[in-house]
C-alpha cells in the first residue's frame, strides 16, 4: 500500500478523519458488541459450548485473512471506492446476521461481516496517510486518534451490547450496524475525495496467496475446535489440520516464488518486525480468550444479567486506554521495548493465574475486578512496544504492508488462541453441563491464557532488540 504525497492539505481532512475513525470504531466494536450476547445467542440458536466461539471466529478469521488483500485492492481500485464497498458489505451482512435463524446462517453472516471489515480497515488507514502526508505532526496526531477510535470501539461496544441485549434482543447487536453504515455511506462522498486508481503502475493482486492463507486459517482453527469432540487421533481431525497446514505451506511457497507476492518475505528482514508480530500473536492469544471466558464466567457461573456483565467487563478497555496513554509510552521511553514488553506479559500472565481461583459462588470485586485491571495494565504495557516493534522500522514504501501484517497477526492470534483454549475448556465437559463443570473448564482456560502470556514474556526477552531511540509515530 503506497503512501501518496500531496502538495496542499485537504481542508476537509479533519472531518474525513472523524468519519474514518468512526468507521474504525465500528469495525473494532463488531468483535466486542456481540460478546455479552453470546449466552443469549447460545440459547436462542442452539449453539453448544464448543461451537459458540464460531460467532467470534467466523468474523476474526475472514477479517484477519483478507486484510492484506483489502489493502492491495484499495491501491488498485481507489481507497474511497473500496472503503464504500466494505461499508456496504458490512451493512448487508449485519442485516442478514440480525435475521439469522440457525448456527450456519449466523456464522456465514459473521464471516461476511469480517470480509467487509477487511476492506474498511486498510482502505481507511490508507486514506488517512494520504490526507495527512503533508504534515508529519498532523500525521502523528491523526494516527493517535485512529488508534484511540479502535480502543473506544472495544469499550463502548461491550456496554452497548449489554444494553441492546438486555432491553431489546441480541439481534440488535447486529442490526444496529445497518442504519449506522447507511449514515457512513451518505457522508463519505461529502468528506472524502475520490482517489485515482493506478492501473498502469499497480502490482498484480496475489489472489492465490490471499485464498491459500485464508483457507489455511479456517481449516486449522476448525480442526482445533472439533478435535475435542472427534479426538486428536480422529481421521477427519488429522485430515483437516493436514490440509490447513498444506495450504499454509502453499502460501509460503507462493510468497517465495511469486514476483508480486501478497507478503514479500524480504519484509521480515526489517529489525524487530518478525519478533514484534510474534509478540502480537501471543498477546492476542492470551488477552482475547481471557475476556471471552470472563464474560461467560460472569453470566454462566455468577448468573449476571447481560447488562450487568457488560458493566463488569467495562473497566478493562477503559483502564487499557488509560494505561496505554498515561503509562506505557513513558515506561517504554525509559526502559525500552524489550523490558516494557517483558513486564507487560508477566503482569498479564499473573492475571490469568489469579483468575484460576474463581469460584462458583465467587465475588466480582474479589475474584474478577483486580485480575481484570491487572490484565489491562499488562496488555497496555505489552501492546504498545509490540506494535512499535512490528511497524516502526519498516521502510516507507512497506509501511502499508507492515500495518496490514500486524493487524493480520493480531486477528490470527485472537482466533487461534480462542480456538485452542475453548477446546481445553470443553475437554472437561463429559456431558455434565453443571455450573461446577463449566467453571472448572473456565479455570483451565484462564490458566493456559496466563501460560501463553508467560511464553510471550520469554520470547520478548530473547528476540526483541531495543533501539536507542524509539519512534512511536504517534501510536498509542
MOQUITA-V295489 format. One record per run of one state. SS is the DSSP state (~ for helix, > for strand, _ for the rest). FROM is the first residue (numbers start at 1). TO is the last residue. If there is no record, write none. Layout:
SS:FROM:TO ; SS:FROM:TO
This chain:
_:1:12 ; ~:13:30 ; _:31:37 ; ~:38:45 ; _:46:50 ; ~:51:77 ; _:78:78 ; ~:79:98 ; _:99:102 ; ~:103:131 ; _:132:135 ; ~:136:167 ; _:168:171 ; ~:172:191 ; _:192:206 ; ~:207:230 ; _:231:234 ; ~:235:257 ; _:258:264 ; ~:265:269 ; _:270:272 ; ~:273:301 ; _:302:305 ; ~:306:355 ; _:356:363 ; ~:364:391 ; _:392:395 ; ~:396:426 ; _:427:434 ; ~:435:463 ; _:464:476
